[in-house]
Amino acid sequence: MDVRGHLDLLLLTVLADAGPAHGYALIAALRERSRGAFDLPEGTVYPALHRLERDGLVVSHWEHAVPRRRRVYALTSDGRHARVAKQGEWGVFVAGVQSVLGPAAGPVTA
């Protein structure tokens, strides 16, 4: 599934709900919470996390207390505000699409 334009909201939401997490845990949480719809490769998620960090929406630090060192990501205050704003934008988008598709539009089943 193509998540372009929505990945930031998904990552910010998982971090808001789960708290600080390393990249692989975020990938697993997205896969689990979406019932497999978002089975995203590392090459999609890590660049998004780096961009969110560059934009000041997440911070990261290296965790050394595990067998293998890993980077842990956490929301910043700006990240929490951005998540709320993006969630509001998403609601408007979904309502607009639903208005165009009509009330009979639902999930497509094969």
Secondary structure, DSSP 8 states (H G I E B T S, - for coil): ---TTTHHHHHHHHHHHH-SEEHHHHHHHHHHHTTTS----HHHHHHHHHHHHHTTSEEEEEE-SSSS-EEEEEE-HHHHHHHHHHHHHHHHHHHHHHHHH-TT------
